[in-house]
Structures are given as structure tokens and as C-alpha cells.
Amino acid sequence: MSTTGRIHQKNTVLSYLAMAKRLLRHFGDRDLHAITPEDIQGFLAQYTETSTNHTKRARFSFLNAFFNFVRDNIDHTVQNPCSSPSLRRQFRPRTPRSWKAVEKDVVDEMVFKAPSERDRLMLELMARGGMRIGEVLKLTLADVDGKKLRLVAPKSGRPQEHVYLPQKLATRLGAYVMNKDLKQHDRLFPMSYAGARAVVVRASEMVGVYVRPHDLRRFAATHASRSGVPIEIVSKVILRHSNLATTQIYLGKVSDEEAFKWVESLHG
């Protein structure tokens, strides 16, 4: 198992232990047979009041797994209160939202019409390098190594990752850095998240569409995949995902027009 996998597994175990302790404190010595769906609803309301919907679903999933384990391995007469249809509806896993891929000509026009070299570079790092907006904002001069960028303490939990740039983008980024006369630990783009998001939205409005920062990262994956780049490279190099299943979520919905185009190019 990789170091990242061990970290995630350890965090999951700690989270489950904390939830189990809360469960014991809340219900004390009550018989498991007597715990009702309403009791579970009250318990979750108390301990997840300020949590995100994702966390609430995760806590419900833990409780469901706990009662199933007791029923299957300890006492077959215990009923799982989480099996209540109303609770299952309330904490149903979110269905991934499909999205329409941004077209290459739209991205090219956004980059071309961006009002400054700073804005153009930020757009391209997301759209060509597959970078998250937060990763772009954290970049310092010390992270730039020609066509390779270093990401320190990335989202994956690894010590570091690397982003690989096309030569033209790397050359322009190098010139930008030289003109700024930055020190090693100076940020390349010293602005807030809101400011960076405004850069993307403003550029997209100039070409008559609405594009969010993460849409550009998705574009990087979709454009690479539909240009024939192996899915392993899209996943491991461009998006830096730990598994291919996550990458599949990023690939945009195929329209009828695009389906016909691909089929025609293959068999026409």
C-alpha cells in the first residue's frame, strides 16, 4: 500500500473511532434493539449540525455499517434503524452532476482576450496544465523548474507532485517570472481566491460563456482524452489522481454532435 493510502486509511479509522465513541456516549447502556430511526435522526442532528452534506452522509454511512455489522456478526435479531426509507432518502449519496465540456476554441479565445499576461498564464496553467486554482495561487519562484512545476503539500496528501507544461507555456512563464524580479519564496500570482476566480469568470464573459476555474481543469482532462492521450496519463500526470475512477468523473458528457463526429472520423 502507498504512503498516501496508509494516511487515508489511518484517517478513516480515526474518524470511525471518534464516531463510535460519540455513539456510546449518546446512547449509553441502551439496548440496541430499542434504538429507533427517530433516535438516529436526533443523534445525527446533534453531531453534524454544522457539518457539510458530504460529512453528514459519511456519518450516516458509518452508522448504517455499524448496525449491519452487529446484525450479521453478533446478534441476528437486531434491526438496523438506518434502514428507514425516510433516513435513506435524507442521506442518499449525491448523484454526480454531469457537465458539458468547454470547447477548445472557447478556451483559446479566453486566453487570447485575457487583458494581461498574468491572467493569460493563470488561465493556461489551469487549462493546459490541469492545475487547481488553489495550486496556481500557491506557486512560488522556487517551484518553477523549466517545463516542470513543483506542488508542495498537494491535495492528495503526498509530500509533493509535479505539473508538466508544454514548451510555449513554460517559456512565457519563465519570461513573466524574469520580468517580476521575484525572490525564491515569492508567489507568482499574489492574489486571493476570489480575485483568481474573477480572472476566469471575466475572461469567459468576454467570449459570451460562463466558465468556472475548475471547468478549465476538467477541460485539460477532456481535451487530452479526446486527443488520444492514454487515460493513465490523463489520470496520473495531468490530473494527478490516485485512481482512474475519479478521473472518469472529470471527463465531460459527450454530445450527439461529438459522437457523430468521432464515429464518422473512425468509419467514414
N, C-alpha and C positions, 0 to 999 in steps of 0.2 A: 504494500500500500504506500502511496506517495505521502510526503510530509504534509501537503495540503489536505489529503484525505484524512490523515490522522488528526489534524487540527479540527476539521469539520466534525469528525466522529466524536472527539472529546467534547467539543462544544455542545453537540446534540445530547450526549449522555448527561452533562452537567445541567442542561436545560430540563431534561426529563426528571432528574433527581430533585431539582427545585420545585417542579410541578407536583411531584409525588409528596413532598413534604407539606406543601400547601394543602393538598387534598386531605392528608391525615389531620392537619391542624383544623381544617374547616369542619370535617365530619366526625372527628374524634373516634369514639368507640361505637358509632352507629353500625348496625348490621348492613352489609352491602345489599342484602335483599330489599331493604327498606328505602334505599335511595331512589328518588323518582326523577323523571325528566325535569320537573319544576326545580328540584334541588340542584341539578346540574346547571340549569339556566341561571339560578341565583349565584352559584359558585363562579361561573364564568363571568357574570356581570360584575362581581366584586373584584376579581383578579385581573380582568382585562379591560377595565373601564377606559383607560387612556391608551390602550394598545391599538395598533393598526389592524385592519381587517385580516391581513395575512397572518399576524400573530394570533388573533382570535381563532382563526381556522386551525392553526397549528396546535393550539391548546385543546381545542375540541377533538382533534385527531388523536392527541395523546390520551385523553380520557376514554375515547372510544376503544383504542387499542388496549388500554389497561383493563377495562371491563371484559373485553373479549378474551384477554389472556386468563383472567380469573375464571371465567366460564369454561374455557377449553382445557385448563390445566389444573385447577384447584377445586372448583365447585360447579358442577354442570347445571345446578338449579338456579344459579344467579342470572338474573335478567339484565341485559345491558340497557341502562336508561338512555344512553345516547342513540339508541335505535329509533327513538321517537321521530316520526316523519317531520314534525314541526322543527325539531332541532336540526335534523339533517338538511332541511331546506335553508334554515338560517345560516348554517356553516358549510354550505355546499362549496366545494372548490371552485374557484373562478375559472370560467372558460377563457382560454387565451383569445385575445382580441385579434382578429385578422386585420391586416392593414395593406394598403396599396403602396407598392414600391415607388419611390421617387425615380423619375426617368433621368437618364444620364444627361440629356440636353438641358434639363431644368437645373441640375447641379452645376453643369458647365457655365450656364448663364448666370447663376447666382454668384459663382466665383468671379466671372468676368466683370459683373456690375458692382461688386463689393467696393465701397468707397475708399478703402485704404489697404495697403499691403498687409497690415496686421490682420484685418478682417479676412482677407483672402487666404492667408496662411491658416488661420483658425478653422475656416470652413474646409479647407483641403485636408488638414490633419484628421478631421472627423470623417470626411467623405472618401479620402484616398488611403488614409492610414487606419481607419476603423476605430479611432480613439473616442473614448467617452469625453464629454465636455469637462468633467472634473479632472481627467487626466491631462487634458490640454492646459488647463489653468495651473496645474501643479508643476509643469515643466520648468526646469531651470537651465542655465547655461551648462552646468555640469552634466546634464542628462543628454546633451547633444553630442553624438559621435558620428559625424558624416551622415550616411544614409540610415543610421540606426539611432533610435531614441531609447533611453532607459526610463522605465517606470519604477519608481521606488514605492514599496508598500502598496502594491496594486490591490484591486478589489478581491482577487482570487485568494489572497492570503499568502501567496508566495513572497519570498524576500524581494524579488524584482522580476520584471518582464521586459520585453523589448518590442518596439514597433519598427517595422521596416518600411522605408519610404522610397518612392520612385526617384530617380536621379534629379529630374527637373524640380521637384518639390524640395528635395534636400539642398539643392544649390540655392534656391530662393530663400530657404530658411537660414542657410549659412550667411547669405548677404544681409538679411534682416538683423541677425544677431550681431554682425560686424558693425552695422550702422548704429546699433543701440549702445555699443560700448558697455556691455553688461559684465558684471563680476560673476564668478563661478556659481554662486548660490542665488543670484537674482532671477526672479521669474521672467519668463519670456513674455507673458501676457498678464501683467498685474491688474486684474480687474475682478469684480465679483461674479458669482454665478449668474445673477440677474443680468449683469451687463453683457456677459458672454451669450446668454440666451437671446438677448435683444439683438446682438450681432446677426444671429442666424435668422430670427424672425424678420428683421429689417431687410436682409438680403433676399429672403423668399418673397416678401411683399413686393419688392422691386420687379419681380418676374411674374407677379399675379398668382402666386400659390401660397399655401401656408405650410411651412416645414419647421419641425422642432429639431433641437440638437440631436436627439437620439435617432431621428429619421435618417440623418447623414451616416451614422454608424451602420444602420441597417442597410442603407444604400451600398456601402462598401462591401458588405457581405453578399447582397443580392447581385450586384453588378459583377463581382468576381465569380460567383457561382454560375451565372448565366453566360459568362465569357469563357467557360470551360475550365476554370481553376478547380482542382480536386477538392471535394468537400472537407477532407482532412486539413488542407492548407487554409481554407476559409475558416475552419473552426480553431485550429491550433495556432496559426500565425496571424491572421487578420483580426479575428475576434478574441483570440486567446481564451477560449472556453475550455473547461475541463472535460466536457463530454459533448458528443455530437447532437444529442437530443436537444440541448439548449440552443445550439446553432440553428436547428430546424425552425425554431420559433421565430428567428430573425429573418428568414427568407420570405419575401413578400408574396402575397397572393398573385397567382398567375391569371391575367385577364383572358377572355376569349380571343381577343385580337393577338395577344402574345402567343397563346397556344397555337393558333393557326399559323403564325409566322414561323415558329420553331418546327412544326410538323412539315410545313412547305419547304423549309431550308434542308430538312433531312431527306424528304422523299419527293420533292417537287421536280 
